[in-house]
Amino acid sequence: MSQIAEYPKVTLDTPMSTSDEPNAGLTRDQIRAMRRSYGEHGLAESDLASDPIAQFKIWLSEAAANPVIVEANAMVLSTVDEWGPASRTVLLKDVSDSGFSFFTNYESNKGRAIATRPEVALLFPWYAMERQVIVKGTASKVSEEVTQEYFSTRPWSSQIGAWASSQSRDLESREHLQARFDEFAAKYPEGSAVPTPPHWGGYLVAPISLEFWQGRYSRLHDRLIFTTSDDGWHLSRLHP
């Protein structure tokens, strides 16, 4: 198994802009000059478990143990709607042989996109370890029982927030959102049982492929991908 690498500062090959314009930002050349060399420790087929879900759990555990990584369970969820692709960060809340689970507002942009086109991608970006995992699969709603069981474990303020937010809809002001929160906080005081909103619940992403990516020198990264078929998982290597 490849070692956990320290994450050095990114260096610029050109000096910072000396523009007097406030918030001028980086120049094109400075952005292009941002680079780092990845480690010598690669990823061989023999390093991986035969089951990709088991291998994912190993990498997730290692990411969670790395103090540099903030929220190892954060993943970029990509969907496609009538306007094209869209991505956002959500939190993984369970992983099992059946797939990857997360929870959200079913009436949000991602919820409406999944209702129309359930094919999604998940990206786990563990940059400090020079690793990422890309999952492709199909999302479907979990049972109400699973949703209610998880909702009951959320902090009270998060439960109230799920009622207060009409996720992805236009919001007239921050004050309006706070007023809605206060309204539901009064309706369901802290310490009381907060019911699960009918528009809120979980999804399970059943994977059809998992790609394990390990950064290497000269941009010759290791990319090992598991794909599923009727007779199980198959492992192959991709060009970087």
Summary of the structure (lengths in Angstrom):
residues: 240
radius of gyration: 21.3
end to end distance: 19.2
largest distance: 63.5
contacts: 618
relative contact order: 0.16
helix: 28%
strand: 32%
